[in-house]
Amino acid sequence: MNSGSHHDKAVQLIKECGASATAARIQVLQLLLAANTTASHQALMQAATNEAQPLDKVTLYRVLDWLVARGLAHSVTGQDRVRRFGVAHVHHSHAHFECDACGRLFCLADCPSTQPRTPPGFEARHIDVTVHGRCAECLQASA
């Protein structure tokens, strides 16, 4: 997918949730759509500096929080306590894979099909499932 189609997809997703497609929202969602994995605020900030209109840190944080609140993005915190963001391709829970060697987080297409039972009177809102191991690149590098 090229950057033009990322732009068009970002505008479409924002408008579908009934919101204004501001330049900052489009830009951040475009960056997430272009990423092939989750990205930290720092990585997104660095990518945004290469854009025609760079974002400041506060705007980036606000837009990321807005995208998560609207269900257009999700966030996950790795073992290093760094919060990473990715596009919410489908509005349902999914699992992640965290590489214990390089620390990268990847979204997985599948999620365990059984939900843990909660005690009576409890309401589950969100389940985080993270599989730990080594990614293909780290496995290949160690071979």
C-alpha positions in Angstrom: 0.0 0.0 0.0 1.5 3.4 -1.0 1.4 6.6 1.1 -1.5 7.9 -1.0 -3.7 4.9 -0.2 -2.6 5.2 3.5 -3.8 8.7 3.4 -7.1 7.8 1.9 -7.6 4.8 4.3 -6.8 7.1 7.3 -9.4 9.7 6.2 -12.0 7.0 5.6 -11.4 5.3 9.0 -11.6 8.7 10.9 -14.7 9.8 9.0 -16.4 6.4 9.6 -16.2 6.9 13.4 -18.0 10.3 12.9 -15.0 12.6 13.6 -13.2 15.3 11.8 -10.3 14.2 9.7 -7.8 16.7 11.0 -4.3 16.9 9.5 -2.7 15.6 12.7 -5.1 12.6 13.0 -4.6 11.7 9.4 -0.8 12.0 9.7 -0.6 9.8 12.8 -3.0 7.2 11.5 -1.1 7.1 8.2 2.1 6.4 10.1 0.4 3.5 12.0 -1.0 2.1 8.7 2.5 2.2 7.1 4.1 0.4 10.1 4.4 -3.4 9.8 4.4 -3.8 13.6 3.6 -1.7 16.6 5.5 1.5 17.1 6.5 3.5 20.2 5.8 7.2 20.6 9.6 7.8 20.1 9.6 5.8 16.8 6.4 7.6 15.6 8.0 10.9 16.6 11.1 10.1 14.5 8.9 9.1 11.5 6.9 12.3 11.9 10.0 14.4 11.6 10.5 13.1 8.1 7.0 14.3 7.1 6.3 17.7 5.5 4.6 18.9 8.7 6.3 17.5 11.7 4.2 16.9 14.9 5.2 18.0 18.3 5.3 15.5 21.1 2.2 16.6 22.9 0.1 16.6 19.7 1.3 13.1 18.9 0.4 11.8 22.4 -3.0 13.4 22.2 -3.8 12.0 18.8 -2.6 8.5 19.8 -4.8 8.6 22.9 -7.7 9.8 20.7 -7.2 7.0 18.2 -7.1 4.4 20.9 -10.2 5.9 22.5 -12.0 5.7 19.2 -10.9 2.1 18.5 -8.9 3.0 15.5 -5.6 2.1 17.2 -4.6 -0.1 20.2 -1.8 0.2 22.6 0.3 -2.4 24.4 3.1 -2.1 26.9 6.1 -4.3 26.6 8.4 -5.7 29.3 10.5 -2.6 28.9 7.4 -0.6 30.0 7.3 1.3 26.7 3.8 1.8 25.3 3.5 0.9 21.6 0.7 1.6 19.2 -0.7 -0.2 16.2 -3.7 0.0 13.9 -6.8 -1.7 15.2 -7.4 -3.7 12.0 -10.5 -5.3 13.4 -12.4 -4.0 16.4 -11.8 -7.0 18.7 -9.1 -8.2 21.0 -6.0 -9.8 19.6 -2.7 -11.2 20.9 0.8 -9.9 20.5 4.2 -11.5 20.2 7.1 -9.9 22.1 10.6 -10.8 21.1 12.7 -11.4 24.2 15.9 -10.7 22.3 15.1 -7.4 20.4 12.0 -6.3 22.3 9.9 -5.7 19.3 6.1 -6.3 19.6 4.1 -7.8 16.7 0.3 -8.0 16.4 -0.9 -11.6 15.9 -3.9 -12.4 13.8 -5.3 -15.0 16.2 -6.3 -14.7 19.8 -7.1 -17.6 22.2 -10.7 -18.5 21.6 -11.5 -19.0 25.3 -12.0 -16.1 27.6 -11.0 -16.7 31.3 -14.0 -16.8 33.6 -14.2 -13.9 36.0 -15.7 -14.2 39.5 -19.4 -13.5 39.9 -20.2 -9.8 39.6 -17.0 -9.0 37.7 -17.0 -7.5 34.2 -14.1 -8.1 31.8 -13.5 -5.3 29.4 -10.2 -6.1 27.8 -7.8 -9.0 27.7 -4.1 -8.7 27.0 -2.4 -11.8 25.6 1.3 -11.6 24.9 3.3 -14.5 23.6 7.0 -14.3 24.4 9.9 -15.8 22.5 12.3 -14.8 19.7 11.3 -13.3 16.4 12.4 -14.8 13.1 15.2 -12.2 12.6 16.7 -12.9 16.1 16.4 -16.7 15.6 18.2 -16.4 12.2 20.9 -14.1 13.6 21.7 -16.6 16.4 21.9 -19.6 14.0 
